[in-house]
Amino acid sequence: MKKNGAFCLILLMLLLTACSDNEGDTQQGLLPTITFPVASARYRMELGSELEIVPRCEHVDAQTTYEWSMDGIVIGTGASYTFVAEALGEYYIKVKVTNAFGTTEDELKITVIKVDELSENESAVGLYTPNDTAFAWKFPWTSINIPSGRTIKVKAYMIENDLNGTYTWTLDGVEVAKPCRRQDVEEISYVFDTDGLSQGAHTLLLTMKNDTCEVSQSFTLNVCAAEGTHRRSITSESQSLVNKVYEFMPAPGHQVNGYSIVGDMIRDGASMQEACDTVLRHWQKMWSVSMGAQGGYVIAGFDHSVENSGNYDLVIKSNPFSYQSEPGVIWVSQDVNGDGLPNDPWYELAGSEYGTENSTLEYAITYYKPKSPRSHTAWKDCFGATGIVPYMSLWNTHAYYWQDWVGGTEHTYFGTRLKDTHTYENKYTNEPPFAWGYADNQGSDYFLNKDFDVDRSMGYYKISNAKTWDGKDANLQYIDFVKVQTGQTGYSPNLGDISTEVYGIWDYHIKK
């Protein structure tokens, strides 16, 4: 593969700016961040009571100013504010935090109620809960195809306000697990085993019932023919590069849109299909595409099945360095039902950190769209931890790092989290690589190769490293789809969020 000379020059200039020139904060500093104790910033309180609101603010100092206002009237100028519930109703309070580099603002809602409007159960658990005490849970999928002979785990994530509720699983109308409460089990999950089940669709139902509500979520699990039924052989027309991008769901990040040194950017208001088409065009020219922060991903597929050789099978180009690696977790999947879509189980390609303290499986993280332009993007994960994706105007002046095709005001990503290993000292960022097994990570599997000889930006991966949900070897004969997903949550003041970049995905067995 040959690189265009002009592109190389531009890339070198970028690297000198983004990587080597770590002598100062590239955007002159960071705006303040505001994180409320309740992630949704929604509170309920009893008439006549008081509530002290103490947000956690970062990038502040002695010169930072605070302003609390309601209906356009300033009601406080301290780092905290005490609200007195003197009358029933809904109240919206804005808080502005200003440092030397600018202002960040956020809004919270307080609903004042009479205590007799609450059930006894609600009073017992307290008033200050997210989403006005509405029950909530999240799932990575609700419909999936499974080959006969395999199992899959169905799990509820980020459960809120179940008020000591009881959970029940039924399969095709028959109860299949003893009712349980969340405090009595490690997690709310069910292992679906295809053994003994007929091919076709089966309905799994999870029901949560407490003293105030009953909520159910159904899952369609389609048992398909055994592995190999829809395998597609390589032909003389098969190409090495993926031929289709099915999903591009980057998490917020300063390199996702509005930041580019070559090629076209995704237009404002673009649809998912337009975004996917742009990604494929970039890869056909070996141009970069960013996955954004933790959990952001891209899903692509080949025009044939990629065989498991027991050795290297996949090639992924990125731009890692020994001092700046942004590891992406790699997943693979088979087209189980032959419909040509990635609606089948995913298997993680185990890297060097799989199963260690540096890797958290079954991780979920929710991002919240900023309420105002040019603001940091807040997140909360399945463990209750919170943080931000910083807004960095030097790198990207787009008003929001929230992509139009993602939609909504919040979005949750599911996957594996890798431990953040970056350091920031003396205004210099170091992002060391893991040993092997990740995209955009200069480990031992990034090396020169006579068939894919560009530079050390090519990583080589083995389908034989695929793991099932319970950590066992998947022993896949082949794969049809690949997903690359940012694996770390960190950011540094000068380089911004850690975000995996991908320049293309190839079948190693079809030589370039």
TORPADO-521800 format. One line per field, with one value per residue (C-alpha): residue in three letters; residue number from 1; x negated, y, z. Coordinates in steps of 0.5 Angstrom, whole numbers. Layout:
BEGIN
tordren [ALA|...]
lovo [NUM|...]
X [X|...]
Y [Y|...]
Z [Z|...]
% end
This chain:
BEGIN
tordren [MET|LYS|LYS|ASN|GLY|ALA|PHE|CYS|LEU|ILE|LEU|LEU|MET|LEU|LEU|LEU|THR|ALA|CYS|SER|ASP|ASN|GLU|GLY|ASP|THR|GLN|GLN|GLY|LEU|LEU|PRO|THR|ILE|THR|PHE|PRO|VAL|ALA|SER|ALA|ARG|TYR|ARG|MET|GLU|LEU|GLY|SER|GLU|LEU|GLU|ILE|VAL|PRO|ARG|CYS|GLU|HIS|VAL|ASP|ALA|GLN|THR|THR|TYR|GLU|TRP|SER|MET|ASP|GLY|ILE|VAL|ILE|GLY|THR|GLY|ALA|SER|TYR|THR|PHE|VAL|ALA|GLU|ALA|LEU|GLY|GLU|TYR|TYR|ILE|LYS|VAL|LYS|VAL|THR|ASN|ALA|PHE|GLY|THR|THR|GLU|ASP|GLU|LEU|LYS|ILE|THR|VAL|ILE|LYS|VAL|ASP|GLU|LEU|SER|GLU|ASN|GLU|SER|ALA|VAL|GLY|LEU|TYR|THR|PRO|ASN|ASP|THR|ALA|PHE|ALA|TRP|LYS|PHE|PRO|TRP|THR|SER|ILE|ASN|ILE|PRO|SER|GLY|ARG|THR|ILE|LYS|VAL|LYS|ALA|TYR|MET|ILE|GLU|ASN|ASP|LEU|ASN|GLY|THR|TYR|THR|TRP|THR|LEU|ASP|GLY|VAL|GLU|VAL|ALA|LYS|PRO|CYS|ARG|ARG|GLN|ASP|VAL|GLU|GLU|ILE|SER|TYR|VAL|PHE|ASP|THR|ASP|GLY|LEU|SER|GLN|GLY|ALA|HIS|THR|LEU|LEU|LEU|THR|MET|LYS|ASN|ASP|THR|CYS|GLU|VAL|SER|GLN|SER|PHE|THR|LEU|ASN|VAL|CYS|ALA|ALA|GLU|GLY|THR|HIS|ARG|ARG|SER|ILE|THR|SER|GLU|SER|GLN|SER|LEU|VAL|ASN|LYS|VAL|TYR|GLU|PHE|MET|PRO|ALA|PRO|GLY|HIS|GLN|VAL|ASN|GLY|TYR|SER|ILE|VAL|GLY|ASP|MET|ILE|ARG|ASP|GLY|ALA|SER|MET|GLN|GLU|ALA|CYS|ASP|THR|VAL|LEU|ARG|HIS|TRP|GLN|LYS|MET|TRP|SER|VAL|SER|MET|GLY|ALA|GLN|GLY|GLY|TYR|VAL|ILE|ALA|GLY|PHE|ASP|HIS|SER|VAL|GLU|ASN|SER|GLY|ASN|TYR|ASP|LEU|VAL|ILE|LYS|SER|ASN|PRO|PHE|SER|TYR|GLN|SER|GLU|PRO|GLY|VAL|ILE|TRP|VAL|SER|GLN|ASP|VAL|ASN|GLY|ASP|GLY|LEU|PRO|ASN|ASP|PRO|TRP|TYR|GLU|LEU|ALA|GLY|SER|GLU|TYR|GLY|THR|GLU|ASN|SER|THR|LEU|GLU|TYR|ALA|ILE|THR|TYR|TYR|LYS|PRO|LYS|SER|PRO|ARG|SER|HIS|THR|ALA|TRP|LYS|ASP|CYS|PHE|GLY|ALA|THR|GLY|ILE|VAL|PRO|TYR|MET|SER|LEU|TRP|ASN|THR|HIS|ALA|TYR|TYR|TRP|GLN|ASP|TRP|VAL|GLY|GLY|THR|GLU|HIS|THR|TYR|PHE|GLY|THR|ARG|LEU|LYS|ASP|THR|HIS|THR|TYR|GLU|ASN|LYS|TYR|THR|ASN|GLU|PRO|PRO|PHE|ALA|TRP|GLY|TYR|ALA|ASP|ASN|GLN|GLY|SER|ASP|TYR|PHE|LEU|ASN|LYS|ASP|PHE|ASP|VAL|ASP|ARG|SER|MET|GLY|TYR|TYR|LYS|ILE|SER|ASN|ALA|LYS|THR|TRP|ASP|GLY|LYS|ASP|ALA|ASN|LEU|GLN|TYR|ILE|ASP|PHE|VAL|LYS|VAL|GLN|THR|GLY|GLN|THR|GLY|TYR|SER|PRO|ASN|LEU|GLY|ASP|ILE|SER|THR|GLU|VAL|TYR|GLY|ILE|TRP|ASP|TYR|HIS|ILE|LYS|LYS]
lovo [1|2|3|4|5|6|7|8|9|10|11|12|13|14|15|16|17|18|19|20|21|22|23|24|25|26|27|28|29|30|31|32|33|34|35|36|37|38|39|40|41|42|43|44|45|46|47|48|49|50|51|52|53|54|55|56|57|58|59|60|61|62|63|64|65|66|67|68|69|70|71|72|73|74|75|76|77|78|79|80|81|82|83|84|85|86|87|88|89|90|91|92|93|94|95|96|97|98|99|100|101|102|103|104|105|106|107|108|109|110|111|112|113|114|115|116|117|118|119|120|121|122|123|124|125|126|127|128|129|130|131|132|133|134|135|136|137|138|139|140|141|142|143|144|145|146|147|148|149|150|151|152|153|154|155|156|157|158|159|160|161|162|163|164|165|166|167|168|169|170|171|172|173|174|175|176|177|178|179|180|181|182|183|184|185|186|187|188|189|190|191|192|193|194|195|196|197|198|199|200|201|202|203|204|205|206|207|208|209|210|211|212|213|214|215|216|217|218|219|220|221|222|223|224|225|226|227|228|229|230|231|232|233|234|235|236|237|238|239|240|241|242|243|244|245|246|247|248|249|250|251|252|253|254|255|256|257|258|259|260|261|262|263|264|265|266|267|268|269|270|271|272|273|274|275|276|277|278|279|280|281|282|283|284|285|286|287|288|289|290|291|292|293|294|295|296|297|298|299|300|301|302|303|304|305|306|307|308|309|310|311|312|313|314|315|316|317|318|319|320|321|322|323|324|325|326|327|328|329|330|331|332|333|334|335|336|337|338|339|340|341|342|343|344|345|346|347|348|349|350|351|352|353|354|355|356|357|358|359|360|361|362|363|364|365|366|367|368|369|370|371|372|373|374|375|376|377|378|379|380|381|382|383|384|385|386|387|388|389|390|391|392|393|394|395|396|397|398|399|400|401|402|403|404|405|406|407|408|409|410|411|412|413|414|415|416|417|418|419|420|421|422|423|424|425|426|427|428|429|430|431|432|433|434|435|436|437|438|439|440|441|442|443|444|445|446|447|448|449|450|451|452|453|454|455|456|457|458|459|460|461|462|463|464|465|466|467|468|469|470|471|472|473|474|475|476|477|478|479|480|481|482|483|484|485|486|487|488|489|490|491|492|493|494|495|496|497|498|499|500|501|502|503|504|505|506|507|508|509|510|511|512]
X [0|-3|-1|0|-6|-1|3|-4|-6|1|0|-7|-4|1|-3|-8|-2|2|-3|-10|-9|-6|-9|-3|5|7|13|11|15|21|28|31|35|41|44|50|50|56|54|61|61|68|70|77|78|83|87|83|76|70|65|57|55|47|45|38|34|28|23|24|20|20|22|28|35|42|49|55|62|69|74|68|67|60|62|55|47|44|41|47|55|60|67|73|79|84|90|92|90|84|78|72|66|60|53|47|40|34|27|21|23|31|37|41|48|53|60|64|71|74|81|84|90|94|92|98|98|92|93|91|85|83|82|78|73|72|74|68|68|67|72|77|77|79|77|71|67|63|61|56|61|68|68|62|61|57|54|57|52|50|52|53|54|59|58|61|56|57|63|66|72|74|76|75|78|79|76|79|77|81|79|85|90|87|83|76|73|75|77|72|70|64|61|61|57|51|55|61|60|62|58|61|59|61|60|67|70|74|71|75|77|78|80|76|80|77|82|80|86|86|92|93|92|90|86|84|79|79|74|74|69|69|66|62|59|52|46|43|50|49|42|40|33|28|29|25|29|28|24|20|23|30|35|40|41|47|47|43|44|39|39|38|31|27|25|31|34|32|24|21|14|16|23|30|34|40|45|50|57|54|57|54|54|50|45|44|43|38|34|33|31|25|23|23|17|14|17|18|25|25|30|30|30|31|36|36|36|37|39|37|38|34|37|35|34|27|24|21|14|11|6|7|14|16|12|14|10|10|5|2|-5|-9|-7|0|4|12|14|20|23|25|31|33|40|43|49|52|59|56|60|54|54|50|56|53|48|42|35|30|23|19|13|7|12|18|20|15|16|15|21|28|33|41|40|45|44|49|47|52|53|50|56|52|47|40|40|37|41|43|43|45|43|46|42|45|38|39|34|34|32|29|30|24|25|18|19|26|31|37|43|44|40|46|48|54|56|55|61|64|61|58|55|52|46|45|38|32|28|20|17|14|7|5|1|1|-5|-9|-4|-6|-1|-3|2|-2|0|2|-2|3|10|13|14|10|5|-2|-3|-7|-2|-3|-9|-12|-9|-11|-3|-1|-7|-5|-8|-7|0|2|5|6|11|13|21|18|18|25|29|36|40|38|30|30|26|32|28|31|30|31|34|37|38|33|34|28|30|26|24|22|25|20|18|12|12|8|10|17|21|18|21|20|18|19|17|19|21|18|18|11|12|13|7|6]
Y [0|7|13|20|25|31|26|24|31|33|27|29|36|34|29|34|38|33|28|31|38|37|43|47|46|46|50|54|51|47|50|48|42|41|34|34|28|26|25|27|33|32|32|31|34|35|41|45|42|44|41|43|43|42|40|37|42|41|46|51|56|61|66|62|65|62|64|61|63|62|65|70|72|71|67|65|66|61|54|51|53|51|51|52|48|54|52|46|46|45|49|50|53|54|55|58|57|61|61|64|60|61|59|53|52|47|46|42|41|41|38|40|35|33|27|24|24|19|11|8|5|11|15|9|10|17|23|25|20|20|21|23|16|13|6|5|-1|-1|-7|-8|-11|-14|-19|-23|-29|-35|-41|-48|-51|-44|-40|-33|-29|-23|-18|-12|-6|1|-1|5|6|-1|0|-7|-10|-17|-20|-26|-29|-33|-37|-38|-36|-41|-39|-41|-38|-37|-30|-26|-19|-15|-15|-23|-24|-22|-19|-19|-24|-31|-35|-38|-45|-47|-54|-58|-52|-52|-47|-41|-35|-36|-30|-29|-24|-20|-17|-13|-12|-7|-4|2|-1|-7|-7|-12|-12|-18|-21|-25|-30|-34|-40|-42|-47|-50|-46|-46|-46|-39|-39|-35|-38|-33|-32|-29|-23|-22|-16|-16|-9|-9|-8|-5|-1|-2|2|8|10|14|17|24|26|32|28|25|31|38|35|33|34|30|28|29|30|28|34|37|33|27|20|14|11|17|17|10|11|17|12|7|12|14|7|6|12|10|16|16|15|16|12|18|16|10|5|9|4|2|-5|-7|-13|-17|-20|-27|-30|-29|-36|-38|-40|-41|-35|-28|-27|-20|-13|-6|0|5|11|8|10|8|14|15|9|9|2|-1|-7|-12|-16|-21|-24|-29|-28|-34|-33|-31|-24|-21|-16|-16|-18|-24|-25|-22|-25|-21|-22|-23|-18|-18|-15|-20|-23|-19|-13|-8|-10|-10|-14|-13|-5|0|8|13|20|26|31|38|43|49|49|49|45|39|32|29|21|16|9|2|3|10|13|20|24|28|29|35|41|43|49|48|41|42|48|44|47|40|33|29|26|28|21|18|23|24|27|21|14|8|4|-3|-7|-8|-2|-2|1|8|8|15|20|28|31|37|39|32|26|19|14|7|1|-6|-12|-14|-15|-8|-4|3|0|-1|-8|-14|-15|-8|-10|-9|-15|-16|-16|-10|-6|1|2|0|2|-4|-9|-17|-21|-28|-30|-36|-31|-30|-31|-33|-29|-33|-33|-39|-40|-39|-44|-40|-43|-36|-29|-24|-18|-14|-9|-4|0|5|2|7|13|18|25|29|37|38|32|31|24|18|15|10|11|6|7|1|-7|-12|-20|-22|-28|-24|-20|-13]
Z [0|-2|2|-2|0|1|6|10|10|13|18|20|22|26|30|31|34|38|40|41|42|49|52|54|54|47|48|54|59|61|62|69|70|74|76|81|86|82|75|72|76|78|86|90|97|102|103|108|108|106|101|100|93|93|86|84|80|77|74|79|83|88|82|80|81|82|80|82|78|78|73|71|78|81|88|90|89|93|91|94|95|100|97|102|100|101|96|92|85|80|80|75|78|73|76|72|74|71|71|67|61|60|63|64|66|68|70|76|77|84|85|92|94|100|104|103|96|97|98|104|100|97|104|106|101|101|96|93|87|80|75|80|83|76|75|70|67|61|56|50|46|46|40|37|33|36|33|36|41|44|50|51|58|58|63|66|67|71|75|78|83|84|91|93|87|85|79|75|68|64|57|52|58|63|69|69|75|82|83|86|89|87|94|94|87|84|78|75|69|65|61|55|53|46|48|47|44|37|32|31|36|43|48|54|59|65|70|76|80|87|91|86|79|75|69|63|58|53|49|42|42|35|35|28|25|27|26|19|15|12|12|5|2|-1|-9|-14|-13|-6|-3|3|6|9|4|8|15|19|25|27|34|36|44|44|43|40|34|32|27|25|26|20|17|10|7|8|15|16|15|20|21|17|18|21|13|11|17|15|8|10|14|9|4|9|10|2|2|9|12|20|23|31|36|41|48|52|49|42|36|29|26|19|15|9|3|5|11|14|16|23|21|28|27|25|21|21|20|23|21|27|29|35|38|44|48|45|45|45|46|42|44|38|38|32|30|25|21|24|21|14|13|12|18|25|30|32|39|39|42|45|42|48|49|54|59|59|65|69|74|68|64|67|63|62|63|61|61|59|56|57|51|54|55|52|46|47|54|57|56|63|64|69|69|71|78|79|77|74|69|63|56|55|50|47|42|39|37|35|35|33|38|41|41|40|33|30|28|35|37|44|50|53|50|53|51|53|52|56|60|60|66|64|64|62|66|65|68|67|61|58|56|56|54|54|50|53|51|45|43|42|36|36|41|40|43|40|35|31|26|19|14|7|5|9|9|11|18|25|25|22|28|27|30|31|31|35|41|41|48|50|55|60|59|55|48|43|38|32|25|22|23|18|22|26|32|34|41|45|51|56|60|61|58|59|59|52|48|50|51|49|43|39|31|25|18|16|17|12|12|13|8|2|1|-2]
% end
